[in-house]
Amino acid sequence: MMELAIGRILCVVMMLAMPAGESMPRNAWTGWISDSACRQRGVHGRDDPGFMDCARKCIEGGHKAVLVPADNNGTILTIANTKAVLPYAGRYVTLEGTLDVKTSTITVTKVTPLNKK
């Protein structure tokens, strides 16, 4: 009984410690790998060979890799470790990793290519 009460108290303390407006980072996101120069084209390119080549060249040229989420909510997520996603530039993928909520930046640990929807 005492352990249950302590567990509940810890849960409340953890919830109160979280800054208002921030959510817990998810660990998987689905969308298109694009680049920071033409990031919105990821929504329209959808595995188009021209888009895939353009995104790869832009990333290799120094533009940041980004994920354009499949839900198209307007939030673009920057990818911290570009080399992890370069082979998938322009592709529809699921990324796993950690999210820095303040900078909207994903550190990718796994990339799973998907068929376009």
ROLO-102050 format. One record per atom (N, C-alpha, C, O): residue in three letters; atom name; z, y, x. Coordinates in pm, 1 decimal, padded with zeros to 6 digits. Example, Ala and Ser with C-alpha at 12.3 -4.5 7.8 and 13.67 -1.06 7.14 Angstrom:
2
ALA; N; 00780.0; -00569.0; 01319.0;
ALA; CA; 00780.0; -00450.0; 01230.0;
ALA; C; 00780.0; -00330.0; 01320.0;
ALA; O; 00846.5; -00331.9; 01423.6;
SER; N; 00708.0; -00225.0; 01285.0;
SER; CA; 00714.0; -00106.0; 01367.0;
SER; C; 00787.0; 00003.0; 01290.0;
SER; O; 00803.9; 00113.8; 01340.9;
! end
This chain:
117
MET; N; 00000.0; -00118.1; 00082.0;
MET; CA; 00000.0; 00000.0; 00000.0;
MET; C; 00000.0; 00125.9; 00087.4;
MET; O; -00073.9; 00220.6; 00060.6;
MET; N; 00083.0; 00126.1; 00191.4;
MET; CA; 00092.5; 00240.3; 00281.2;
MET; C; -00040.2; 00260.5; 00355.1;
MET; O; -00081.6; 00374.3; 00377.4;
GLU; N; -00108.2; 00149.2; 00393.8;
GLU; CA; -00235.3; 00158.3; 00464.7;
GLU; C; -00342.2; 00222.8; 00376.4;
GLU; O; -00423.9; 00301.3; 00424.5;
LEU; N; -00341.1; 00189.8; 00248.2;
LEU; CA; -00436.1; 00247.8; 00154.7;
LEU; C; -00414.7; 00398.2; 00141.9;
LEU; O; -00511.1; 00474.7; 00138.3;
ALA; N; -00290.8; 00440.2; 00135.1;
ALA; CA; -00259.0; 00583.2; 00124.4;
ALA; C; -00303.3; 00657.3; 00250.5;
ALA; O; -00357.5; 00767.4; 00241.1;
ILE; N; -00281.3; 00599.4; 00366.7;
ILE; CA; -00321.4; 00661.5; 00492.3;
ILE; C; -00473.4; 00670.9; 00499.2;
ILE; O; -00527.6; 00771.8; 00544.3;
GLY; N; -00542.0; 00566.6; 00454.9;
GLY; CA; -00688.7; 00566.5; 00452.8;
GLY; C; -00743.7; 00676.7; 00364.2;
GLY; O; -00840.1; 00743.7; 00401.0;
ARG; N; -00683.5; 00696.2; 00248.0;
ARG; CA; -00727.8; 00802.4; 00157.1;
ARG; C; -00704.0; 00940.5; 00217.0;
ARG; O; -00787.9; 01029.8; 00204.2;
ILE; N; -00591.7; 00957.2; 00281.0;
ILE; CA; -00560.4; 01086.0; 00344.7;
ILE; C; -00661.9; 01115.8; 00454.5;
ILE; O; -00709.5; 01228.7; 00465.9;
LEU; N; -00695.4; 01015.5; 00535.4;
LEU; CA; -00793.7; 01035.3; 00642.0;
LEU; C; -00930.6; 01072.7; 00585.7;
LEU; O; -00999.5; 01157.6; 00642.2;
CYS; N; -00970.1; 01010.8; 00476.0;
CYS; CA; -01098.6; 01044.3; 00413.3;
CYS; C; -01101.4; 01189.2; 00366.9;
CYS; O; -01200.3; 01259.6; 00387.5;
VAL; N; -00993.5; 01233.6; 00304.6;
VAL; CA; -00985.7; 01372.0; 00257.5;
VAL; C; -00990.0; 01468.8; 00375.4;
VAL; O; -01058.7; 01570.8; 00369.4;
VAL; N; -00917.7; 01437.9; 00481.4;
VAL; CA; -00915.8; 01524.5; 00599.2;
VAL; C; -01055.5; 01533.5; 00660.1;
VAL; O; -01098.3; 01642.2; 00698.7;
MET; N; -01127.1; 01422.5; 00669.5;
MET; CA; -01261.4; 01422.7; 00726.0;
MET; C; -01356.8; 01504.3; 00639.2;
MET; O; -01440.7; 01577.1; 00692.3;
MET; N; -01345.6; 01493.8; 00507.7;
MET; CA; -01431.6; 01570.6; 00418.5;
MET; C; -01403.8; 01719.5; 00430.9;
MET; O; -01496.7; 01800.1; 00428.6;
LEU; N; -01278.9; 01756.4; 00443.7;
LEU; CA; -01243.7; 01897.3; 00456.1;
LEU; C; -01285.3; 01954.5; 00591.5;
LEU; O; -01311.2; 02074.3; 00603.0;
ALA; N; -01291.6; 01869.8; 00693.0;
ALA; CA; -01327.3; 01915.3; 00827.1;
ALA; C; -01477.0; 01944.5; 00839.5;
ALA; O; -01517.8; 02015.8; 00931.2;
MET; N; -01559.7; 01890.6; 00748.9;
MET; CA; -01702.9; 01911.9; 00753.7;
MET; C; -01734.6; 02053.7; 00706.7;
MET; O; -01690.1; 02094.3; 00599.4;
PRO; N; -01811.0; 02129.6; 00785.9;
PRO; CA; -01845.4; 02265.8; 00745.7;
PRO; C; -01922.4; 02268.1; 00614.4;
PRO; O; -02003.6; 02179.5; 00587.9;
ALA; N; -01897.1; 02368.7; 00533.0;
ALA; CA; -01965.6; 02382.3; 00404.9;
ALA; C; -02114.7; 02397.7; 00427.0;
ALA; O; -02157.7; 02467.5; 00518.9;
GLY; N; -02193.2; 02332.9; 00343.2;
GLY; CA; -02337.6; 02346.2; 00351.9;
GLY; C; -02403.8; 02247.9; 00446.3;
GLY; O; -02526.0; 02234.1; 00443.0;
GLU; N; -02328.5; 02179.7; 00529.7;
GLU; CA; -02387.5; 02081.7; 00620.3;
GLU; C; -02370.9; 01943.3; 00560.2;
GLU; O; -02267.7; 01911.7; 00501.1;
SER; N; -02472.1; 01862.8; 00575.9;
SER; CA; -02462.1; 01725.9; 00528.4;
SER; C; -02455.6; 01633.6; 00648.6;
SER; O; -02488.9; 01671.8; 00760.8;
MET; N; -02412.6; 01513.2; 00622.8;
MET; CA; -02409.1; 01415.0; 00730.8;
MET; C; -02553.5; 01383.4; 00768.1;
MET; O; -02636.5; 01364.8; 00679.2;
PRO; N; -02585.1; 01376.8; 00895.4;
PRO; CA; -02722.3; 01347.2; 00936.8;
PRO; C; -02764.9; 01207.4; 00893.6;
PRO; O; -02690.3; 01110.8; 00909.2;
ARG; N; -02885.2; 01198.1; 00839.2;
ARG; CA; -02939.5; 01066.0; 00807.3;
ARG; C; -02984.3; 01002.6; 00938.2;
ARG; O; -02990.0; 01069.6; 01041.3;
ASN; N; -03015.3; 00875.9; 00934.4;
ASN; CA; -03060.7; 00813.9; 01058.5;
ASN; C; -03204.2; 00763.6; 01049.8;
ASN; O; -03251.5; 00698.4; 01142.9;
ALA; N; -03275.3; 00792.2; 00939.9;
ALA; CA; -03415.6; 00752.4; 00928.4;
ALA; C; -03491.2; 00854.4; 00843.4;
ALA; O; -03441.2; 00902.5; 00741.7;
TRP; N; -03613.1; 00886.0; 00887.6;
TRP; CA; -03697.5; 00982.7; 00818.4;
TRP; C; -03839.5; 00929.9; 00819.5;
TRP; O; -03881.6; 00867.4; 00916.8;
THR; N; -03914.8; 00954.5; 00711.2;
THR; CA; -04052.6; 00909.2; 00700.7;
THR; C; -04144.0; 01029.2; 00681.6;
THR; O; -04113.9; 01120.3; 00604.4;
GLY; N; -04255.7; 01028.0; 00753.0;
GLY; CA; -04352.9; 01136.3; 00740.6;
GLY; C; -04459.8; 01124.4; 00847.2;
GLY; O; -04482.1; 01017.1; 00903.1;
TRP; N; -04526.8; 01237.5; 00875.1;
TRP; CA; -04636.2; 01241.3; 00970.4;
TRP; C; -04592.7; 01309.5; 01098.5;
TRP; O; -04526.8; 01413.4; 01094.9;
ILE; N; -04629.6; 01251.0; 01212.2;
ILE; CA; -04605.4; 01315.2; 01341.5;
ILE; C; -04714.7; 01419.0; 01360.3;
ILE; O; -04833.6; 01387.2; 01355.8;
SER; N; -04673.9; 01541.8; 01381.1;
SER; CA; -04767.3; 01651.2; 01402.6;
SER; C; -04719.1; 01731.9; 01522.6;
SER; O; -04633.6; 01686.7; 01598.7;
ASP; N; -04774.3; 01850.3; 01538.5;
ASP; CA; -04731.5; 01937.9; 01647.1;
ASP; C; -04691.4; 02072.7; 01589.1;
ASP; O; -04727.2; 02106.2; 01476.2;
SER; N; -04617.5; 02148.8; 01666.8;
SER; CA; -04563.0; 02275.0; 01617.6;
SER; C; -04670.9; 02379.6; 01589.8;
SER; O; -04646.2; 02473.7; 01514.4;
ALA; N; -04789.3; 02365.5; 01648.5;
ALA; CA; -04895.7; 02463.8; 01627.0;
ALA; C; -04961.3; 02447.5; 01490.1;
ALA; O; -04990.0; 02546.6; 01422.9;
CYS; N; -04984.3; 02326.6; 01449.6;
CYS; CA; -05051.5; 02304.8; 01319.0;
CYS; C; -04974.9; 02202.4; 01237.0;
CYS; O; -05033.4; 02111.7; 01177.8;
ARG; N; -04844.5; 02218.0; 01234.4;
ARG; CA; -04754.0; 02121.5; 01171.8;
ARG; C; -04785.1; 02091.1; 01026.4;
ARG; O; -04773.3; 01975.5; 00985.9;
GLN; N; -04823.4; 02187.1; 00947.6;
GLN; CA; -04846.7; 02160.9; 00805.6;
GLN; C; -04969.5; 02074.5; 00781.4;
GLN; O; -04981.0; 02012.9; 00675.5;
ARG; N; -05061.2; 02068.4; 00877.0;
ARG; CA; -05177.7; 01981.7; 00859.6;
ARG; C; -05136.4; 01836.6; 00849.0;
ARG; O; -05213.2; 01754.4; 00799.0;
GLY; N; -05015.8; 01802.6; 00895.4;
GLY; CA; -04968.9; 01664.4; 00886.1;
GLY; C; -04966.2; 01614.9; 00743.5;
GLY; O; -04989.8; 01496.9; 00717.6;
VAL; N; -04937.8; 01703.7; 00651.6;
VAL; CA; -04934.1; 01666.2; 00510.8;
VAL; C; -05074.0; 01638.8; 00460.0;
VAL; O; -05093.5; 01551.7; 00375.2;
HIS; N; -05171.9; 01712.4; 00511.0;
HIS; CA; -05308.2; 01698.8; 00462.2;
HIS; C; -05392.3; 01604.0; 00545.3;
HIS; O; -05488.5; 01546.4; 00494.5;
GLY; N; -05357.5; 01586.2; 00674.5;
GLY; CA; -05436.9; 01503.6; 00763.8;
GLY; C; -05426.6; 01355.8; 00733.5;
GLY; O; -05527.8; 01285.9; 00729.3;
ARG; N; -05306.1; 01307.9; 00712.6;
ARG; CA; -05280.0; 01169.0; 00674.1;
ARG; C; -05369.0; 01066.2; 00742.8;
ARG; O; -05460.3; 01011.4; 00681.1;
ASP; N; -05342.9; 01041.0; 00867.1;
ASP; CA; -05411.8; 00938.3; 00945.0;
ASP; C; -05560.5; 00965.7; 00965.5;
ASP; O; -05634.8; 00875.3; 01003.8;
ASP; N; -05604.7; 01087.5; 00941.0;
ASP; CA; -05741.8; 01126.0; 00969.4;
ASP; C; -05761.5; 01122.9; 01120.9;
ASP; O; -05681.2; 01181.6; 01193.4;
PRO; N; -05866.6; 01055.8; 01171.4;
PRO; CA; -05884.8; 01046.1; 01316.3;
PRO; C; -05891.7; 01182.3; 01385.4;
PRO; O; -05839.6; 01197.3; 01495.9;
GLY; N; -05954.5; 01280.9; 01323.0;
GLY; CA; -05961.4; 01413.9; 01383.0;
GLY; C; -05824.0; 01477.0; 01395.2;
GLY; O; -05793.0; 01539.6; 01496.6;
PHE; N; -05742.1; 01461.0; 01293.2;
PHE; CA; -05606.7; 01514.4; 01296.7;
PHE; C; -05523.7; 01442.6; 01401.8;
PHE; O; -05447.3; 01505.9; 01474.6;
MET; N; -05538.2; 01310.8; 01410.1;
MET; CA; -05461.1; 01233.3; 01506.9;
MET; C; -05492.9; 01279.3; 01648.9;
MET; O; -05402.5; 01296.0; 01730.7;
ASP; N; -05620.6; 01299.7; 01678.0;
ASP; CA; -05662.5; 01343.3; 01810.7;
ASP; C; -05613.5; 01485.3; 01838.8;
ASP; O; -05566.7; 01514.6; 01948.8;
CYS; N; -05624.5; 01572.5; 01739.7;
CYS; CA; -05580.4; 01711.4; 01755.2;
CYS; C; -05429.7; 01718.0; 01781.9;
CYS; O; -05385.4; 01788.7; 01872.5;
ALA; N; -05351.8; 01644.5; 01703.1;
ALA; CA; -05206.5; 01644.9; 01720.2;
ALA; C; -05168.0; 01593.4; 01859.1;
ALA; O; -05080.8; 01650.4; 01924.7;
ARG; N; -05232.7; 01486.2; 01903.5;
ARG; CA; -05203.2; 01430.1; 02035.6;
ARG; C; -05234.4; 01532.4; 02145.7;
ARG; O; -05154.0; 01553.2; 02236.6;
LYS; N; -05351.1; 01595.2; 02136.5;
LYS; CA; -05390.4; 01693.5; 02238.1;
LYS; C; -05296.0; 01813.1; 02239.9;
LYS; O; -05260.4; 01863.0; 02346.7;
CYS; N; -05255.4; 01859.1; 02121.5;
CYS; CA; -05164.2; 01973.9; 02115.3;
CYS; C; -05027.3; 01939.2; 02174.5;
CYS; O; -04967.7; 02019.8; 02245.8;
ILE; N; -04978.8; 01819.9; 02144.6;
ILE; CA; -04849.3; 01778.0; 02198.9;
ILE; C; -04859.0; 01763.1; 02350.8;
ILE; O; -04771.1; 01808.5; 02424.0;
GLU; N; -04966.9; 01698.9; 02397.8;
GLU; CA; -04986.8; 01684.9; 02542.5;
GLU; C; -05001.6; 01821.1; 02609.4;
GLU; O; -04966.2; 01837.7; 02726.2;
GLY; N; -05054.3; 01919.3; 02534.6;
GLY; CA; -05074.4; 02053.2; 02587.1;
GLY; C; -04949.3; 02139.4; 02587.6;
GLY; O; -04952.9; 02253.9; 02632.8;
GLY; N; -04839.2; 02085.7; 02537.8;
GLY; CA; -04713.5; 02158.4; 02545.9;
GLY; C; -04651.3; 02201.6; 02414.2;
GLY; O; -04539.7; 02253.5; 02413.3;
HIS; N; -04721.2; 02181.3; 02302.7;
HIS; CA; -04660.0; 02212.7; 02174.0;
HIS; C; -04555.1; 02107.1; 02140.5;
HIS; O; -04567.9; 01991.1; 02179.5;
LYS; N; -04453.0; 02147.6; 02069.1;
LYS; CA; -04346.3; 02054.2; 02032.6;
LYS; C; -04397.0; 01954.3; 01928.7;
LYS; O; -04476.0; 01988.2; 01840.6;
ALA; N; -04349.5; 01831.0; 01941.5;
ALA; CA; -04377.2; 01730.4; 01839.4;
ALA; C; -04283.5; 01756.2; 01722.6;
ALA; O; -04166.8; 01790.4; 01741.5;
VAL; N; -04335.9; 01739.6; 01601.2;
VAL; CA; -04255.7; 01759.6; 01480.8;
VAL; C; -04284.7; 01646.8; 01382.2;
VAL; O; -04385.7; 01577.2; 01392.4;
LEU; N; -04194.0; 01630.8; 01287.4;
LEU; CA; -04215.4; 01538.0; 01177.4;
LEU; C; -04231.2; 01620.2; 01050.8;
LEU; O; -04144.8; 01701.0; 01016.7;
VAL; N; -04343.0; 01598.9; 00981.0;
VAL; CA; -04364.2; 01660.2; 00850.0;
VAL; C; -04321.9; 01554.3; 00748.9;
VAL; O; -04394.1; 01456.8; 00728.3;
PRO; N; -04206.1; 01571.9; 00685.4;
PRO; CA; -04152.4; 01468.7; 00596.5;
PRO; C; -04245.0; 01435.5; 00480.0;
PRO; O; -04315.6; 01522.0; 00428.3;
ALA; N; -04243.4; 01309.6; 00440.0;
ALA; CA; -04327.9; 01261.7; 00331.4;
ALA; C; -04294.8; 01330.3; 00199.2;
ALA; O; -04382.2; 01344.2; 00113.6;
ASP; N; -04169.9; 01373.3; 00181.4;
ASP; CA; -04132.7; 01436.3; 00055.1;
ASP; C; -04184.1; 01579.5; 00045.3;
ASP; O; -04169.6; 01644.1; -00058.5;
ASN; N; -04244.6; 01629.7; 00154.7;
ASN; CA; -04307.4; 01761.9; 00156.6;
ASN; C; -04217.7; 01870.5; 00098.4;
ASN; O; -04263.0; 01953.8; 00019.8;
ASN; N; -04091.1; 01869.4; 00137.0;
ASN; CA; -03996.4; 01967.9; 00085.8;
ASN; C; -03997.7; 02097.7; 00166.0;
ASN; O; -03915.1; 02185.9; 00142.4;
GLY; N; -04088.9; 02109.6; 00258.8;
GLY; CA; -04100.1; 02230.8; 00338.5;
GLY; C; -04018.3; 02229.5; 00466.5;
GLY; O; -04033.1; 02318.5; 00550.2;
THR; N; -03932.6; 02130.3; 00482.7;
THR; CA; -03850.6; 02120.4; 00602.9;
THR; C; -03927.5; 02045.6; 00710.5;
THR; O; -03968.6; 01931.2; 00690.7;
ILE; N; -03946.5; 02110.3; 00823.1;
ILE; CA; -04013.2; 02048.0; 00937.5;
ILE; C; -03904.8; 02012.8; 01038.2;
ILE; O; -03821.5; 02097.1; 01071.8;
LEU; N; -03905.0; 01890.2; 01086.3;
LEU; CA; -03804.6; 01845.4; 01182.0;
LEU; C; -03866.4; 01838.0; 01321.6;
LEU; O; -03965.0; 01767.5; 01342.9;
THR; N; -03808.6; 01910.2; 01415.0;
THR; CA; -03854.7; 01907.1; 01553.6;
THR; C; -03807.3; 01777.3; 01618.7;
THR; O; -03699.2; 01727.4; 01587.4;
ILE; N; -03887.2; 01724.1; 01707.7;
ILE; CA; -03852.7; 01599.7; 01777.4;
ILE; C; -03815.9; 01633.9; 01921.1;
ILE; O; -03896.2; 01690.7; 01995.2;
ALA; N; -03693.9; 01598.7; 01959.4;
ALA; CA; -03641.5; 01633.7; 02092.0;
ALA; C; -03712.7; 01558.8; 02203.9;
ALA; O; -03746.1; 01617.7; 02306.6;
ASN; N; -03735.8; 01431.2; 02184.8;
ASN; CA; -03794.7; 01348.0; 02290.2;
ASN; C; -03940.8; 01314.9; 02255.4;
ASN; O; -03972.3; 01208.7; 02201.7;
THR; N; -04026.6; 01409.4; 02288.3;
THR; CA; -04169.1; 01403.0; 02254.3;
THR; C; -04236.3; 01275.5; 02302.6;
THR; O; -04319.4; 01219.1; 02231.4;
LYS; N; -04202.5; 01229.8; 02420.3;
LYS; CA; -04268.7; 01110.8; 02476.5;
LYS; C; -04251.9; 00988.1; 02386.7;
LYS; O; -04337.4; 00899.5; 02385.8;
ALA; N; -04142.4; 00983.0; 02311.6;
ALA; CA; -04117.3; 00868.4; 02224.0;
ALA; C; -04217.2; 00861.3; 02108.8;
ALA; O; -04243.3; 00753.2; 02056.0;
VAL; N; -04272.9; 00975.1; 02069.9;
VAL; CA; -04362.3; 00976.9; 01953.6;
VAL; C; -04508.4; 01005.8; 01988.2;
VAL; O; -04594.8; 00995.5; 01901.2;
LEU; N; -04537.2; 01041.4; 02111.5;
LEU; CA; -04673.9; 01077.9; 02149.5;
LEU; C; -04777.7; 00972.3; 02110.1;
LEU; O; -04884.1; 01009.1; 02060.3;
PRO; N; -04751.5; 00842.5; 02130.4;
PRO; CA; -04851.9; 00742.6; 02091.3;
PRO; C; -04877.6; 00739.0; 01940.2;
PRO; O; -04975.9; 00679.7; 01895.8;
TYR; N; -04791.0; 00801.1; 01861.9;
TYR; CA; -04802.1; 00797.4; 01716.5;
TYR; C; -04845.7; 00933.0; 01658.7;
TYR; O; -04835.6; 00954.5; 01537.9;
ALA; N; -04893.3; 01023.2; 01742.8;
ALA; CA; -04933.9; 01156.5; 01697.2;
ALA; C; -05036.6; 01144.9; 01584.9;
ALA; O; -05135.8; 01073.0; 01596.5;
GLY; N; -05010.5; 01217.5; 01475.6;
GLY; CA; -05099.6; 01215.2; 01360.0;
GLY; C; -05080.8; 01097.7; 01267.2;
GLY; O; -05149.8; 01087.4; 01165.8;
ARG; N; -04989.1; 01009.0; 01299.5;
ARG; CA; -04967.2; 00888.0; 01219.4;
ARG; C; -04851.9; 00904.4; 01121.9;
ARG; O; -04763.9; 00988.5; 01140.2;
TYR; N; -04854.7; 00822.5; 01018.7;
TYR; CA; -04748.6; 00814.4; 00918.7;
TYR; C; -04647.5; 00712.5; 00971.5;
TYR; O; -04683.2; 00597.3; 00996.1;
VAL; N; -04522.3; 00753.6; 00989.0;
VAL; CA; -04422.3; 00670.3; 01055.4;
VAL; C; -04285.4; 00684.9; 00989.8;
VAL; O; -04262.2; 00775.3; 00909.5;
THR; N; -04197.0; 00595.1; 01025.5;
THR; CA; -04054.4; 00612.8; 01000.8;
THR; C; -03988.4; 00626.7; 01136.6;
THR; O; -04007.8; 00543.9; 01225.6;
LEU; N; -03909.3; 00733.6; 01151.5;
LEU; CA; -03834.4; 00756.8; 01274.6;
LEU; C; -03689.2; 00722.8; 01250.8;
LEU; O; -03634.7; 00751.9; 01144.4;
GLU; N; -03626.5; 00661.4; 01348.9;
GLU; CA; -03483.0; 00639.6; 01346.4;
GLU; C; -03423.1; 00716.4; 01462.2;
GLU; O; -03485.3; 00730.0; 01567.5;
GLY; N; -03302.7; 00766.6; 01442.9;
GLY; CA; -03236.8; 00842.5; 01547.6;
GLY; C; -03124.8; 00926.7; 01492.7;
GLY; O; -03065.7; 00895.0; 01389.4;
THR; N; -03096.1; 01034.7; 01563.0;
THR; CA; -02988.5; 01124.1; 01520.0;
THR; C; -03045.9; 01263.0; 01496.1;
THR; O; -03144.0; 01303.4; 01558.6;
LEU; N; -02982.9; 01334.6; 01404.9;
LEU; CA; -03028.9; 01467.7; 01367.4;
LEU; C; -02924.7; 01571.7; 01403.0;
LEU; O; -02807.8; 01558.8; 01366.8;
ASP; N; -02967.6; 01675.0; 01474.4;
ASP; CA; -02883.9; 01792.2; 01496.1;
ASP; C; -02910.1; 01882.6; 01376.3;
ASP; O; -03015.9; 01945.0; 01367.0;
VAL; N; -02815.3; 01889.6; 01286.1;
VAL; CA; -02831.8; 01961.6; 01160.3;
VAL; C; -02857.1; 02110.5; 01183.5;
VAL; O; -02935.5; 02172.3; 01111.5;
LYS; N; -02791.9; 02166.9; 01282.0;
LYS; CA; -02804.5; 02311.3; 01306.8;
LYS; C; -02943.9; 02350.8; 01353.1;
LYS; O; -02991.4; 02459.2; 01319.2;
THR; N; -03010.8; 02264.3; 01430.4;
THR; CA; -03142.9; 02298.6; 01483.7;
THR; C; -03256.0; 02220.6; 01417.1;
THR; O; -03372.7; 02240.4; 01450.8;
SER; N; -03223.0; 02132.6; 01323.3;
SER; CA; -03322.6; 02046.4; 01256.8;
SER; C; -03404.5; 01968.7; 01359.2;
SER; O; -03526.8; 01959.6; 01348.6;
THR; N; -03335.2; 01912.7; 01458.9;
THR; CA; -03401.2; 01840.4; 01567.0;
THR; C; -03356.3; 01694.4; 01567.7;
THR; O; -03237.0; 01664.4; 01564.7;
ILE; N; -03454.1; 01605.2; 01571.8;
ILE; CA; -03427.5; 01461.2; 01575.8;
ILE; C; -03439.6; 01412.9; 01720.1;
ILE; O; -03535.1; 01447.4; 01789.6;
THR; N; -03343.0; 01333.4; 01764.8;
THR; CA; -03355.9; 01258.0; 01888.8;
THR; C; -03391.9; 01116.5; 01844.2;
THR; O; -03310.2; 01046.5; 01784.3;
VAL; N; -03512.8; 01076.1; 01873.5;
VAL; CA; -03568.9; 00950.8; 01822.1;
VAL; C; -03524.8; 00831.9; 01907.4;
VAL; O; -03529.4; 00836.0; 02030.3;
THR; N; -03481.9; 00725.5; 01838.2;
THR; CA; -03447.2; 00600.8; 01906.2;
THR; C; -03546.1; 00489.3; 01874.6;
THR; O; -03557.0; 00392.1; 01949.3;
LYS; N; -03619.4; 00504.2; 01761.6;
LYS; CA; -03715.6; 00399.2; 01722.0;
LYS; C; -03824.1; 00462.2; 01635.1;
LYS; O; -03796.7; 00548.8; 01552.0;
VAL; N; -03947.8; 00416.9; 01656.0;
VAL; CA; -04061.4; 00461.6; 01575.5;
VAL; C; -04125.1; 00338.4; 01513.0;
VAL; O; -04155.5; 00241.2; 01582.1;
THR; N; -04145.0; 00343.3; 01381.1;
THR; CA; -04212.1; 00234.5; 01310.7;
THR; C; -04334.7; 00290.8; 01242.1;
THR; O; -04321.5; 00366.9; 01146.3;
PRO; N; -04456.7; 00254.9; 01289.2;
PRO; CA; -04576.0; 00303.1; 01222.1;
PRO; C; -04591.4; 00236.8; 01085.7;
PRO; O; -04562.3; 00118.3; 01069.5;
LEU; N; -04637.5; 00314.9; 00987.6;
LEU; CA; -04654.8; 00265.6; 00851.4;
LEU; C; -04798.1; 00287.9; 00806.7;
LEU; O; -04870.6; 00369.3; 00863.9;
ASN; N; -04838.1; 00214.8; 00704.0;
ASN; CA; -04966.5; 00242.1; 00641.8;
ASN; C; -04951.7; 00367.5; 00558.4;
ASN; O; -04847.2; 00389.0; 00496.9;
LYS; N; -05054.5; 00450.4; 00555.3;
LYS; CA; -05044.3; 00572.6; 00476.9;
LYS; C; -05031.6; 00538.8; 00328.7;
LYS; O; -05078.3; 00434.6; 00282.6;
LYS; N; -04966.9; 00630.1; 00255.0;
LYS; CA; -04947.7; 00607.8; 00111.0;
LYS; C; -05056.2; 00676.8; 00033.5;
LYS; O; -05058.1; 00670.2; -00089.4;
! end
